[in-house]
Structure formats: structure tokens, C-alpha cells
Amino acid sequence: MPPRMQKTILYKSSAKIISRLADWAANPWRRYSLLLIIFLIGFLIGSSLGMINGVLALMDPVGAFITLIFLEILIKLRFIFLQSEKPIILVRVFDMFRVGIAYGLFSEGLKLL
């Protein structure tokens, strides 16, 4: 059996970060700006994945498979966090990140047409 983690200040504060984020995002403007930033980060990652795979042209199917697996893991995490008692902001963050990645990949695909 692994030893228990010590209850340090860093451990306690990292355990409460999601509830702090939910309290901070109670204001609609903060929540929308956070979700927009997460969407743009996802878009940047999605377009970067498309560009890197396009430039290398070595492992397009493998890159697409890894990206698909990552998106499916995010979908599974969504349902896990919906059933838990975690704040709903975490689900929205995962959704916006996933949509940003998909939109970035889609826009890169349209550039190739």
C-alpha cells in the first residue's frame, strides 16, 4: 500500500483550485473570458497539430489517431466530472478546449482544399 500524501500547504491549495476557479468564474464576464481563452488555446493547439502533421507528412494517420484518442478521453472525462460533485466550470473548460482543437483541425483541413 502506498504511503499517504502529507497534508502540506501546496497539497491543500492544489486540491481547492477547482472550487476557487468556480468561485472566481461566478461573474459571467470572467467566465466567458476564461472560456474564450481556453477555446483560443485549443484552437492554437489544433491548428499547430495540423500544421506539424502537414509539414512532416510522415505520420498523418498516427497523429490523427493520437488526436482522436485525446478527444475521446476528454469526452469521457466530461461524463465523469458531470457525475461527480466538482463544479460545472471544469466541464465547460474541457468542452471549450475540445471544441477549439476540433475547430483548429477543421480550419487546417479547409486550408488544404
C-alpha positions in Angstrom: 0.0 0.0 0.0 1.5 3.4 -1.0 2.1 5.9 1.8 -0.4 8.7 2.3 0.5 12.1 1.0 1.4 14.7 3.5 -1.1 17.5 4.1 1.2 20.4 3.0 0.1 23.8 2.1 0.8 23.1 -1.5 -1.3 19.9 -1.5 -4.2 21.7 0.3 -4.2 24.6 -2.1 -3.9 22.5 -5.2 -6.9 20.4 -4.0 -9.0 23.5 -3.8 -8.0 25.1 -7.1 -11.1 23.9 -9.0 -13.5 25.3 -6.4 -11.5 28.6 -6.4 -11.8 28.7 -10.1 -15.5 28.2 -10.0 -15.9 30.9 -7.4 -13.8 33.3 -9.5 -15.8 32.5 -12.6 -19.1 33.2 -10.9 -19.1 36.6 -12.7 -20.4 36.0 -16.3 -17.8 38.2 -17.9 -15.0 36.4 -16.2 -16.5 33.0 -17.1 -16.9 34.0 -20.8 -13.4 35.4 -21.0 -11.9 32.2 -19.4 -13.9 30.0 -21.8 -12.8 32.2 -24.7 -9.1 32.0 -23.7 -9.4 28.2 -23.3 -11.1 28.0 -26.7 -8.3 30.0 -28.3 -5.7 27.8 -26.7 -7.4 24.7 -28.0 -7.6 26.4 -31.5 -3.9 27.2 -31.3 -3.1 23.6 -30.4 -5.4 22.2 -33.1 -4.0 24.3 -35.8 -0.5 23.6 -34.7 -1.1 19.8 -34.8 -2.5 20.2 -38.3 0.5 22.3 -39.5 3.1 20.0 -37.9 1.5 16.9 -39.4 1.2 18.7 -42.8 4.9 19.8 -42.8 6.3 16.5 -41.7 3.9 14.3 -43.8 5.4 11.3 -42.2 2.8 10.2 -39.6 -0.5 11.7 -40.6 -2.6 8.6 -39.6 -0.7 8.2 -36.4 -1.2 11.9 -35.5 -4.9 11.7 -36.3 -5.2 8.6 -34.2 -3.5 10.2 -31.2 -5.6 13.3 -31.5 -8.8 11.3 -31.8 -7.9 9.3 -28.7 -7.1 12.5 -26.8 -10.5 14.0 -27.8 -12.3 10.8 -26.7 -10.5 10.9 -23.3 -11.8 14.5 -22.9 -15.3 13.3 -23.7 -15.1 10.5 -21.1 -13.7 13.0 -18.6 -16.7 15.2 -19.3 -19.1 12.5 -18.2 -17.0 11.6 -15.1 -17.0 15.2 -14.0 -20.7 15.6 -14.6 -21.4 12.7 -12.2 -19.0 13.9 -9.6 -19.5 16.9 -7.2 -17.0 19.0 -9.0 -18.1 22.5 -10.2 -19.6 22.7 -13.7 -16.9 25.1 -14.8 -14.5 22.3 -15.3 -16.8 20.6 -17.7 -17.2 23.8 -19.7 -13.4 24.2 -19.8 -13.0 20.7 -21.2 -15.8 21.3 -23.7 -14.3 24.6 -24.9 -10.8 23.1 -25.2 -12.2 20.1 -27.2 -14.2 22.4 -29.5 -11.2 24.6 -30.0 -9.0 21.7 -31.0 -11.7 20.4 -33.4 -12.2 23.8 -34.9 -8.4 24.3 -35.4 -8.1 20.9 -37.1 -11.1 21.7 -39.3 -9.7 25.1 -40.3 -6.4 23.5 -41.2 -8.2 20.9 -43.3 -10.0 23.6 -45.2 -6.7 25.3 -46.0 -5.6 22.2 -47.8 -8.6 22.2 -50.2 
